[in-house]
Amino acid sequence: MASATYFHPFSIFRRAIPDLLIFVGGYLIANYIRFEAFWRLDDYLIPMVGGGAAFISVVYVLGLYSHESQRRSTFLLHLIVLSFGFLIALVIITLLGYVHYDHRIGRGFMALGCALSYPLIVVYHWFLYNKHEIAPERIAFVSDVEQGCAEWRLLRNAGLRGLVIVGRIGINQDASGEEEFLGTLADIRKIISTHRIDRIVFSEGIMENNVARVELRRLHYLGFPCSSICSTCEKHLNYVPLHLVSMNWLLLSESAMSRDLYFGKLKRFFDVAVSLVLLVLLSPFLALGMLIVRCFSPEGPVFFRQERVGRFGKKFHILKLRSMKLDAERSGPVWSSGTKDARVFPGGAFLRRYRIDEIPQLINILRGDMSFVGPRPERPEFVTQLSDTLPYYDERHLMKPGLTGWAQVCFPYGSSIEDAKSKLEYDLYYLKHAGMVFDFLILLDTVRVVLAAGQKHSETPRYAEDLHVEREKPASS
């Protein structure tokens, strides 16, 4: 089952920037009204921008940019969480304003800024909350071939929020008797006008058809939105259904990342600097974890080392606080099942729930075995099994494994091959979109997951869960 599903990482800014502009703009207007001119902006600008940045960060961590926030029963619940985020922002702007006592922010200015920015932010979030009903995107699916029609049924039954699946367009075959059949490509412009279609979606396979390729490229160069089913899933699901992944998609995904500067230099610098700081800041929690292990399981070691598979298949030993009984794997390696694992001693469940057991992995990051963000490193026994079962599983080893990652914040502990498949779909999505911005958002998500005591399963069905249209596993993987 899918868990918290966020908007496409780069569309976050289309939602966050208006929040920032409204927040800062409200206080700029308050400055002008209060002082009858823009007065001492060099003193006021840092608190205003700092408060705005704190607001959008808190809003993101609290999940108000997620699909789940729009599924709450009423907007009132959304508003309560939004108000809490706004309150945190006010605390930040006040603290920053009092750094220099002589230039402190006055109560009248604060009250006026709140009065101007808060209502506008509420109206903006009301629009975001109801946008899927006010202005949903109407799409039509193009396909004749059997697999394409199967994808059409999957898309129609997926219930993707913000999308209205109007119907299917055939290439050459006229299926007028079929429900929701809109016509053929020969009449596509008339279909677009009649049914008010906003986007054409197609399976990659139909691009091998000359008629479909010519017509879709013509629409594209006329400026009409056309996208593959894989791109649509990336945008609305934030993972890539495994049966839609192809070697062509993987090659294109690699070209989407600037590896030399970020992955070769900036990310390593960030890993070393932040892991050193966190080792100091989290040392009290590490000491607490060590005490818990010693109290609940005094007969064994406090730390344990376990072999994992890292980048390019290189093996290393991961360091963790021990959370399981000494004889936990007497019968051999077993899938982890999170905090309900019977092999975990009582205090160990607490350590795992709040990720305290993973603090020693900061040492692995310092050594260069791991990064802060990346696919979770697996044990060699499971890697062999999953590589033989799941296509493209070895692709996740192209990057350093991470202490946290897109799969970790979007999906709970995995305890089966099916769960591993779901997490792989998130890992492949990260492989394509990885970068400084996405990594930062994942770190914010990690804060949310830790505060919520772990990721939870949801009842949202996964794409392709009930209809099996899997491709054969490529020989290369």
Secondary structure, 3 states (H helix, E strand, C coil): CCCCCECCCCCHHHHHHHHHHHHHHHHHHHHHHHHCCCCCHHHHHHHHHHHHHHHHHHHHHCCCCECHHHHCCCHHHHHHHHHHHHHHHHHHHHHHHCCCHHHCCCHHHHHHHHHHHHHHHHHHHHHHHHHHHHCCEEEEEECCCHHHHHHHHHHHHHCCCCEEEEEEEECCCCCCCCCCEEEEHHHHHHHHHHCCCCEEEECHHHHHCHHHHHHHHHHHHCCCCEEEHHHHHHHHHCCCCHHHCCHHHHHHHHHCCCHHHHHHHHHHHHHHHHHHHHHHHCHHHHHHHHHHHHHHCCCCCCEEEEEEECHHHCEEEEEEECCECCCCCCCCCCCCCHHHCCCECHHHHHHHHCCHHHCCHHHHHHHCCCEEECCCCCCHHHHHHHHHHCCCHHHHHHCCCEEECHHHHHCCCCCCHHHHHHHHHHHHHHHHHCCHHHHHHHHHHHHHHHHCCCCCCCCCCCCCCCCCCCCCCCCCC
